[in-house]
Every structure is written in structure tokens, then in C-alpha cells.
Amino acid sequence: MRVRTIIIMCLAAAAPAGCGATPDHGLQVVASTNVYGDIARQIGGADAHVTSILSDPNADPHLFEAGTSNGLAVARAKVVIANGLGYDAFIEKLEEATSTSGREQLSVADALGVRGAAANPHLWYDVPALGRISAAIAGALAHADARHAAAYTRRRARFDASLRPLRRAVAAIRAAHRGEEVASTESVPDYLVAAAGLREAAPPSFTRAIENGSEPTPAALAAMLALVREGRVRALLYNTQAVSPITARVRAAARAAHVPVVGVTETLPPGQTYQSWQLRQVRALAAALAR
């Protein structure tokens, strides 16, 4: 993944004047992104106060810079939720700089047993794994705050039940379009693509270059353009948070060839829950495939 620049200031547990502080009510939870933050918020309810570090819908997560307030939030946290796999290395550095005994540190990648430099880090798109993700988050909250463990368990069950429309929508795509090919500008939705029974046709040499912030080779770009220009894919899944002249060129080629373009994001858009966000994207994909 692209290198994150980390700015760490005012990280002492006792905050100097002017550095700000997080509210002192409830279990203090910090999530690296607002995706995990929203899940933790739903499970934590009134018993937890959740701070999400990465939440700007207009920001490229791969270029994110963590600042002063982020360090202070981590310094006060009793639970820190990270994705792992190098995706959010900034939070690991913040944790190291604000070492606190008794802090519960959760890596979703470790909870799922996903390892290796080649692993896709966009784990929150893995619909079949969502139950394990919510269980890991509920477990971390309960371990840090045993007094409200039963409430966390109840809310986790409620969260899992609320995923049924999303799971049904993914299953409907799998039933109607199994084996059909799509192309993604990055590997962001690849877990969803696999769960829906679709095939990812984008050259890995193209998607890896885009994720790393480098230019794909001419051969990789030519292969990606050929997929859309020749109509060999049913849809282009386009990361709207990591736009470059190259990805814009691919998008324009898809539109010129009447290949539907489905926008996807890495973080939760404002005013949406995890469930509504993912269901909206899955329905957009279904509509594109049905054209």
C-alpha cells in the first residue's frame, strides 16, 4: 500500500492545553476507519464512545496523515480497532507512541487469520466474514468492559440480523450472474466480487500499481483499457476516493463503450450506516449487471 505520512504530536496521556480531548463518558474506543467505527458504534451503543480516525469521504485513505487529535484519542482509548495488513499502519504507530497498559488492541486481519504481503487488505468488503468481524469487535468491547458484556452481545446479534438484506442482495447476484466478469480499478471490492460469484478480470499489475500510487506499465494499462473498450466486462467498479488521470481514462473508455460504471468507496459516506452503504453499492452493481 502507499506510504502513510504520520504526524504524531501531543501524545502524552495528560493533554497539554490546546490539544483537545475526547469525551470521558463510556468505554473509549478508537477505530482506524469509520467503517469499523460504525460497526463498533452499533455494537457499543450507549455504553461506548467511538472515535473514527479516517472518515473524510473526499480523502484518499492511502495518503492519509494522522494528526494531533488522533494521537490524543488513541492515548485515551481502552479499545483500538485496526484493519491490519499494512492498510492502516498509522494507527499502529499511534498505538506505539501512546502505550497504555490494559488497552485492548484488535486487528481484524488477525481475527480473520488473513496474513501475507499479497493479501487483499479491504476486509470490510468480505460479506461472508462479517459475522466474524462483528464477533471480534464485540469480544474486544466485552473484554475491556465486562460489566456491559451482555449488552454488547445483544447488540452484536442485532447487527448480524440487520445484514440479511445485504446477504440476500449478494446471493441474488450470485444466482443470476455467476461467472460473469467485471473489472475494478483497485482491489477494494474484490471480496464482494468473489462473494457475488463474479470474476475479477482487471490485471493485477494494473490494480496493484494504482493502489501503490504508481503508474501501471503500458502493457497493464493497455490490457485494462481493452477490457472495457471491447466490452469484455459487464461493469467497471471504480474507486471514487482514489482518482487519477489513468483511472479517469479507464472510466471514460468504459462510458464510451457503454460499460456501466459502479462507484465504490473505501470509507463510509456521511449519513450512512455500514449496512445502508454496502447495500446501496450492491444494488448499484446488480442494476449494472442487469443492463
N, C-alpha and C positions, 0 to 999 in steps of 0.2 A: 504494500500500500504506500501511498505518498507519505513523505516525511511530514510529521506534525511538528510545528514550532511551539514549544511550551514556554509560556511566560509565567513564572511562579514568584509571587510576592506576598508579603504579609501572611505567612503561613503558620505563625505561632498560634497555639490554642487560645491564648488571650489576645484578642484582636486589638491592634492599635487603633486610636481614634481615626475615623475617616475611612477605614477599610470595610465597614459594614458588618452585618451579622445576619444569620438566618434565625427565624422564629424559634423559640425554645419549647414549643408545645409538641407533644407526641414524639414517637420514635423518629429520629433524624435519619433520613435515607437519601443517598445521592446516587443517581443513575447517570451513566456516561451519555446516554441519549434519551430524548423524550419518548422514544418507543418503549424502552424498558421502564422509563419513568411513569408512563401512563398505566402500564400493567401493574407496577408496584402501587400506584395511587389507587387503582381499583381494588387491589387485594388489601392494601393497608387501611383504606377508609379513613375514619376519623381518628384512628389510633396512630397514624403515621403522618409525618410531614415530608413530602418527596420533593427534592430539587433535581431537575434535569439540566445537565451541563450543556449539551448540544441540542438546541431547539430552534435555531433560526432557519425558517423554511427556504430562505434565499441563499443560504451558505452551502458551500461545497464541504461536506464533512471531512474530506481528505486534506483540506487546507486549514482546518480549524486551529485556532490559537486559544488556549485556556488562559484565563486571566486571574486577577486578584480574588474576585468574589468566588470563583470556582474553588480556589485553594482553601478559602475560609469555610465553605460549605463542606468540603471533604474533611477538614480538620475537626469539625463538629459531628460528623456522621457516625452513627453506630452501625449502619449498613451501607456498603458501597457495591453497586451493581455494575459490572463491566461486561462487555461483549467478549473480549479476548481475541486471540489470533492476530494481534497487532493492529486491529481496526481502531481501537481507542487507546493506544499506548499512552496518550496524555493523562488518562486517569490513573494508570499505574505509577507514573512519575509523581502525580499529585499525592497519591497514597504514600509513596516512599518519603516524600517531603513533609508529610504530616502524620508520621507514625503515631498511632494511638492504640494502646493495649485494649483488647476486648472488642475491637472492631470486626464485624462480620464482612468478609470480602467474598463476593460471588462473581465468578467468571462463568458466563453462560456456556462458553465453549467447553470449559472443563466439565460442567454439569452434563453436557450432551456427549462428552467423550470425543469431541471433534478436535483433531490435532494435525499438525504438519503445515509446512510453509505453503503448500499448494491448496490448502483447504479454503473453500469459499467462506468468508467471514460474515456474510449477510444472513445470520442465523434466524433473525426475526421473520424472514420470509418462508421459513420451513413450517408450513401449516401442520404436517403430521407431528412435529416436535413441540407444538405449542403447549400441550399438556405437561410435558416435562419441564419446559421453561417456566410455566406458572408455578409448578410444584417446587422448583428450585428457589424461586423468588419468595413464595410463601414460607418455605423452610428457613430461608435466611432471616426473614422478619420474625418468625417464631423463635428462632434460636437466640436472636438479640433481645426479644421482648416476650418471654414465656408467658407473662400474665395475660397477653391477648392472643395466645396461640390458637385457641378455638375459633376466635373471630376471624383470624387470617385464613384458617382452613375453610370456614364457611364462605368467605368472600372468594377464595380461590375456586371453590366448586361453582359459585355463581358465574365467575369469569369464564370457566371452561364451558358451562352450559350456553353462555352467550355466543360462543364460537360456532354453534351449529349452523346458522345461515351461511357463514363463510365456508365451512367444510362442505355444505351441500352445494354451494356455487362452484367450488373447485371440483367436486365429484361430477357435476353436470358437464363441465368442460371435458373432463376425462372420458365420460361416456360418449360425448358427441364428437370429440376431435382427437382422440388418442392417436399418437404417432405423427400428427401434423407438425410442421416446422415453423419456428419463429426465430427472430434474431434480436439480441439485446446489445445495446451499446456498451454496457458493462455487465458484470455477473450479478448485479444487485438482485434481480428477480429469479435467478436460476433455480433456487429451491422451489419456488412456486411453479415455475415451468415444469419441473420434474413431477411435482405432486399432481399437476393437472394432466399428466400423461403426454405432454408435448415434448418436442425435441428442440434443443438449443442448437441452432445452425451457425451462429456467429463464430468466426475463427478465434480461438483463444489468444492467438498472437495479437489480434485487434483489441479484444476486451481487456487483456492484461495491460497493454500499453496505455489505454485510456484511463484505467484505474491508477496506474503509476504516474500519470501526468506527463507521459512522454508521447511522442508521435509514433503511430504504428508504421511499420515498414510499408513501402509502396505496394508490396505484394499483399500484405494483410488488408490494407485499405481497398485495393482493387477487388479482393475476394469479398469483402463486406459489401461494397457497392454493387457487385454483380448479383448478390443475393436479392437485393431489393429491386434493382433495375430490371432484372429478369423475372421478377415476381415469384421467386422460388421459396419465399417465406410468406406465411399468412398474415404476419403482423411484425412491426418493429416496436420493441419495448425500449423506450427512450428515457434515460435518467435525466430528469429536468433540473437536477441540482449539480450536475457536472457537465456543463455545456461548453463546447469548444468549437472552433471553426470546422474541425474534422467531423465531430458528431453532428453539427448543424448541416454539413454537406450530406451526410448519410440520411438525415431526416428529410432534407429537400429531395433527395433522389427517391426516397420511399413515397413521398407525396406525389411526385411526378409520375411514378409508376402505379399510383392508386393502391399502394400497400398501406393499410391502416397503421397509424402511429398511436401507441398507447403510452402515455406518460406515467412514469413511476418515480417515486422519491425514496430517499434513504431515511428521512426523519418524518415525524408525524406533522401533517399540516395543522395550522391553527384551527381550534374549534372542533376537532375530531377526536374520537377515541381510536384505539388500535383497531377495534372491530369494524367501525364505520369506514375507516381509511382503507383497510385491506379489502373489505367487501366492495367498496367503490371501484378499486383498481381491478379486482377480479371480474366484476360485472362489465367494466370497460373492455377488458380482454375478451370476454365472452362475446360481446357485441361486435368486436373487431373480427373475431374468428367466424362469426355468423354472416359476415358480408359476402 
